[in-house]
Amino acid sequence: MKNNFNSNIKDINLRQSFAKLHKSINTGSYQTKNTYRKAVQPMLNYFNENFRITRMESIKSKHLESWVEYRLYETETDTSTIRKEIAAIKYYLNHTNLPPENYNITNKELGISRADEDIRPKLHSMTETEYQKAVELTESQGKDFENYGIRLMATCGLRLNELVNLTVRQIDNASETGILELQKGCKGGRYREITLDNDGKSLIHEIAQSRFCQDRYLDDKIFVDSNKSGAVASRKSQLQGWFSRYGEQIKDPETDSLSCHSVRRFAAQRVYDSCRNVGLSPQESLYRVAEFLGHSSYRGHLEYNEDGSISRKSGDVTLRYVNIW
C-alpha cells in the first residue's frame, strides 16, 4: 500500500506542490526530514484556509507572522515549539526558487527568540478609532457578517473559532439572560460565560432579530451553513481576508498591522481599563481579564524591575493581551 506521506494537507494543489518539493530535497537526515514534514502540514493548511495559498513558492514572511500570531494567541503554544515549526517551513522554503528576503524574517522579529521565552510579544491591539472605522466601513460595504463579527469580538472577547460556531440557541438564550454561554469552539472545549454589558445586550438583541437568526433552527450556526463542507473554515478566512484587504485603510499611522486577534486584544484592554478605573489593582484586573478571555486561569504574579518595567518572571498568557498601568 502506497504511503501518502502528506495526506493531511487538505488542498490538492498545495499537497502536490509540497510533495514535489519534499521529494526533490536530498540533504539532511531521514529523521530531520520526517520531523519537518510533520511540523509543516498544519501550517500549510492554515496558509491555504486563510490566504488561499496553493503553491509553496507563494509563502512569504507575512504568512509566517500570521502563523506565529495564531499559535501564540489562539492556541497559546510555547515559543520553543513555534521556533521548531518556523525552522521546518524555512527548511523547505530554502529549497525553492524564492529569494531569501521573501521569507527570511528572524525569530526576534517574529517575537519567538529565546529572549522572549517568558513574556511573549504583545498583539497589535485595535484602538478605539480603528474599531469605529472598521464598524463604519463594514456597514458602508453592506458586509453584515464582518460587521457583526468585529462587534461581537470587541464586545465579548471572542476567539474567531468561537465566533463562527455561535448558534441560534446561544444568541436566543443570551438575549433573555444577559449571559452568552460558550463551549463549542472554545480552547480545549472549556465552557465559559460572558456577562454582557448594556452594549453587549443591545448587540445580541440586534443579531437575534437579524437574518442570521430568523427562521433558523435553534442548533443552526448563525454565520455558517452546516450543510456545506468547509463552511466554518471559509467564514474564518472571510473575516481574516477582510483585515488583509482593508486593514491598511482603517489602521492608525503608528499601528503596524491589524487582524482578528487585534480585536480580541482590544476587548481585553477595555476590560482591564474598566477594572482599573473602578479601583481594582493591576493584579486583580488581570484576573478579571483572564476570566473574560477564557484563559484557564491567571497564574502570573507581577514582579517589577527597578525601572518600573514588568519583569520577565511575570510571564503569563494574559499579560500578552493588555498594557499594564
C-alpha positions, -999 to +999 in steps of 0.1 A: +000+000+000+015+033-010+022+057+019+006+091+011+030+110+034+013+143+031-024+132+031-032+156+059-028+186+036-063+194+025-058+213-007-048+190-035-027+217-053-008+226-022-004+189-014+011+182-048+034+213-046+046+202-012+051+166-023+072+177-053+094+199-032+098+173-004+109+146-029+134+170-045+154+175-013+184+152-010+200+168+020+195+162+057+189+130+077+157+110+073+147+118+109+151+155+103+131+155+071+104+134+087+101+157+117+100+188+095+074+172+072+050+165+101+056+200+115+047+220+084+014+202+074-008+221+099+009+253+088+002+246+051-035+240+059-036+273+078-020+292+049-044+277+024-075+284+046-065+319+055-046+331+024-056+307-003-020+295-007-018+267-032+019+267-040+050+265-017+065+294-037+037+317-026+046+316+011+061+349+024+071+365+057+036+379+063+022+344+063+048+332+088+039+362+110+002+353+109+010+317+118+031+328+148+004+351+160-022+323+157+000+299+176+009+324+203-025+338+210-051+314+197-036+280+207-012+295+233+016+274+221+051+277+238+077+296+218+101+267+217+076+246+197+069+276+174+106+280+167+107+244+156+078+249+132+094+280+117+126+262+112+107+234+094+089+257+070+122+276+063+139+243+056+115+238+027+115+274+016+152+273+014+149+247-013+125+267-035+135+294-060+121+321-037+145+350-029+155+346+007+144+381+016+108+369+008+106+348+039+138+352+060+121+371+088+140+364+120+128+348+152+134+380+170+112+399+145+086+372+150+088+376+187+098+340+194+135+343+201+148+327+233+149+362+249+111+363+246+106+329+263+089+343+294+070+373+281+057+369+245+053+399+223+021+418+226-005+417+199-012+447+178-042+460+196-070+477+177-076+512+190-110+528+196-105+549+165-097+518+144-126+499+158-151+527+149-136+529+114-140+491+110-176+492+121-184+521+098-166+506+068-183+472+071-216+490+074-210+511+043-199+479+024-230+460+034-208+433+049-231+421+077-211+391+088-179+411+091-197+439+109-213+416+135-182+395+138-159+425+146-185+439+170-190+406+188-153+400+192-148+436+206-177+433+230-174+397+241-137+390+236-145+360+213-119+339+196-125+336+159-133+299+163-159+308+190-175+334+167-181+311+137-195+284+160-222+305+176-257+290+174-292+305+173-298+289+207-268+307+223-280+340+209-316+335+220-305+325+255-281+354+258-309+378+247-331+365+275-305+361+303-278+386+295-252+359+296-235+344+265-226+308+271-197+294+252-182+259+247-182+249+210-151+264+195-135+273+229-099+263+235-099+228+249-137+227+247-139+245+281-172+260+290-172+297+298-197+326+302-196+362+292-218+385+313-230+411+288-229+448+295-255+472+280-237+474+247-234+436+246-271+431+253-281+456+226-258+438+201-271+403+209-307+416+206-299+431+172-284+399+160-313+379+173-336+400+151-313+397+121-314+374+091-288+353+107-312+341+134-346+345+119-364+313+105-335+291+117-334+261+139-320+266+174-290+244+168-281+261+135-249+281+135-258+317+128-230+326+105-223+292+088-243+268+067-236+235+085-246+215+054-217+229+033-184+212+036-156+236+047-181+264+056-166+271+090-131+275+076-145+296+048-161+320+072-130+323+093-110+330+061-136+356+051-130+377+083-092+373+081-093+383+045-113+414+053-085+426+076-059+417+049-077+438+023-089+467+044-065+468+075-043+495+059-074+516+053-086+517+089-054+515+109-038+544+127-004+556+113+015+541+142-001+507+140+019+480+123-009+457+113-044+446+123-060+411+124-089+393+142-066+389+172-062+427+174-100+430+181-097+404+209-069+423+225-089+455+222-117+438+241-092+426+268-078+461+272-113+475+276-119+451+305-086+458+321-091+496+319-126+494+333-114+474+362-086+498+370-109+527+367-131+514+395-101+509+418-090+473+412-053+466+414-033+455+383-032+420+397-070+419+404-077+434+370-056+407+353-076+380+370-108+396+355-093+398+320-082+361+322-117+351+331-131+373+303-108+358+277-114+322+287-079+316+299-078+286+323-065+309+350-042+339+356-012+322+370+013+350+368+025+373+397+035+408+388+071+415+395+088+448+386+123+458+377+140+488+393+130+510+364+093+501+369+090+478+339+075+443+343+100+416+350+101+386+326+094+365+357+059+377+354+053+358+322+017+346+316-006+345+286-030+371+299-001+397+302+003+395+265-031+410+258-030+442+279-009+472+286-004+473+324-009+506+343 
